[in-house]
Amino acid sequence: MTIKYVIPARLSSQRLPRKPLLLIAGKPMICHVFDRIIESGVDASNVFVATDDQEVVDAISGFGLNVVLTSVDHQSGTDRIYEVSQKLNWSDDQVIINVQGDEPLIPIQLLAEFKEFVSISKSPVNTVCTKLSSQEDFLSRNVVKVVLSDLGNALYFSRANIPCDREDPTSYRFARKHIGIYSYTVNSLRDFIKKQSSELELIEKLEQLRFLSNEVSIGVLEYSGVVTRGVDTAEDYLFVKTIIEG
């Protein structure tokens, strides 16, 4: 089955408003995310931007992107992606990869490896992690960590510094950083939408915990390459802009 890609985009980000349309090398940032997906070997006809704002549609329509206008009432990008699947009449077993619209430097190799991983995974939901590279990230509440089972599935996601080495609590040698790219089947998205937000999801502010709270398996690809940070703040934007334009 052909895998579909959806890039959620909204203008009302609290930390960096209007970030999907911030210009980098003369193009809106979200267009660079689209470019990375295409460079990984994906046909452009299988990539869609999901947005709730006509301004986004107007701004990127000249760059060859497929855009789906969705409801303004969605609480998350996952809800928005499910609406896209319904508007485009995708089957229940259709696999969708969700690539965040604020990752213009997402590695092409990561995208290619994840596509291969998803194609053979037995889990209805999949995501990516990488080894943590600093104690600062390990202790940061802004860096989400994931603990894996021996079979490579997610046991838990947290903003806390996990797993904790009792002999050396500041050690991060066993820790893995979560990378926010996901795959789902349409059916698993439907089940997700029907479920109430779990208590763990609400306190951690991590919606993937809704899957785990309902015992839905999440397969995790361990990526060994370097992942440059996404764009959450004005500082991140200038950092990424300098790299791409330089």
ChimeraX attribute file (.defattr): number of C-alpha atoms within 10 A of each C-alpha:
attribute: neighborCount
match mode: 1-to-1
recipient: residues
	/A:1	7
	/A:2	11
	/A:3	17
	/A:4	20
	/A:5	24
	/A:6	28
	/A:7	22
	/A:8	27
	/A:9	24
	/A:10	20
	/A:11	16
	/A:12	12
	/A:13	13
	/A:14	9
	/A:15	11
	/A:16	17
	/A:17	15
	/A:18	14
	/A:19	23
	/A:20	29
	/A:21	20
	/A:22	15
	/A:23	15
	/A:24	20
	/A:25	12
	/A:26	8
	/A:27	14
	/A:28	19
	/A:29	25
	/A:30	26
	/A:31	21
	/A:32	22
	/A:33	21
	/A:34	25
	/A:35	16
	/A:36	19
	/A:37	22
	/A:38	17
	/A:39	16
	/A:40	16
	/A:41	12
	/A:42	20
	/A:43	14
	/A:44	17
	/A:45	12
	/A:46	15
	/A:47	23
	/A:48	20
	/A:49	24
	/A:50	26
	/A:51	25
	/A:52	19
	/A:53	17
	/A:54	12
	/A:55	13
	/A:56	22
	/A:57	18
	/A:58	10
	/A:59	13
	/A:60	20
	/A:61	12
	/A:62	8
	/A:63	11
	/A:64	11
	/A:65	19
	/A:66	16
	/A:67	22
	/A:68	21
	/A:69	17
	/A:70	20
	/A:71	13
	/A:72	11
	/A:73	9
	/A:74	13
	/A:75	8
	/A:76	11
	/A:77	19
	/A:78	21
	/A:79	18
	/A:80	24
	/A:81	28
	/A:82	24
	/A:83	21
	/A:84	23
	/A:85	21
	/A:86	13
	/A:87	12
	/A:88	9
	/A:89	10
	/A:90	16
	/A:91	12
	/A:92	14
	/A:93	13
	/A:94	16
	/A:95	24
	/A:96	25
	/A:97	24
	/A:98	22
	/A:99	22
	/A:100	22
	/A:101	24
	/A:102	22
	/A:103	24
	/A:104	27
	/A:105	20
	/A:106	22
	/A:107	17
	/A:108	16
	/A:109	14
	/A:110	20
	/A:111	22
	/A:112	15
	/A:113	16
	/A:114	22
	/A:115	18
	/A:116	12
	/A:117	18
	/A:118	24
	/A:119	13
	/A:120	8
	/A:121	15
	/A:122	12
	/A:123	16
	/A:124	19
	/A:125	24
	/A:126	23
	/A:127	24
	/A:128	25
	/A:129	24
	/A:130	20
	/A:131	18
	/A:132	18
	/A:133	14
	/A:134	11
	/A:135	14
	/A:136	12
	/A:137	16
	/A:138	25
	/A:139	18
	/A:140	13
	/A:141	14
	/A:142	11
	/A:143	18
	/A:144	23
	/A:145	27
	/A:146	24
	/A:147	21
	/A:148	19
	/A:149	11
	/A:150	8
	/A:151	8
	/A:152	13
	/A:153	19
	/A:154	23
	/A:155	16
	/A:156	18
	/A:157	23
	/A:158	23
	/A:159	19
	/A:160	17
	/A:161	23
	/A:162	23
	/A:163	20
	/A:164	14
	/A:165	14
	/A:166	8
	/A:167	7
	/A:168	8
	/A:169	11
	/A:170	15
	/A:171	18
	/A:172	22
	/A:173	14
	/A:174	12
	/A:175	23
	/A:176	25
	/A:177	23
	/A:178	23
	/A:179	23
	/A:180	15
	/A:181	18
	/A:182	22
	/A:183	27
	/A:184	24
	/A:185	22
	/A:186	22
	/A:187	15
	/A:188	18
	/A:189	22
	/A:190	18
	/A:191	12
	/A:192	20
	/A:193	13
	/A:194	8
	/A:195	11
	/A:196	10
	/A:197	17
	/A:198	17
	/A:199	12
	/A:200	18
	/A:201	19
	/A:202	12
	/A:203	9
	/A:204	15
	/A:205	12
	/A:206	16
	/A:207	18
	/A:208	22
	/A:209	24
	/A:210	20
	/A:211	20
	/A:212	18
	/A:213	14
	/A:214	13
	/A:215	10
	/A:216	18
	/A:217	16
	/A:218	27
	/A:219	25
	/A:220	28
	/A:221	23
	/A:222	21
	/A:223	16
	/A:224	10
	/A:225	11
	/A:226	12
	/A:227	15
	/A:228	12
	/A:229	16
	/A:230	19
	/A:231	24
	/A:232	16
	/A:233	15
	/A:234	12
	/A:235	11
	/A:236	15
	/A:237	21
	/A:238	12
	/A:239	14
	/A:240	20
	/A:241	19
	/A:242	12
	/A:243	10
	/A:244	12
	/A:245	9
	/A:246	7
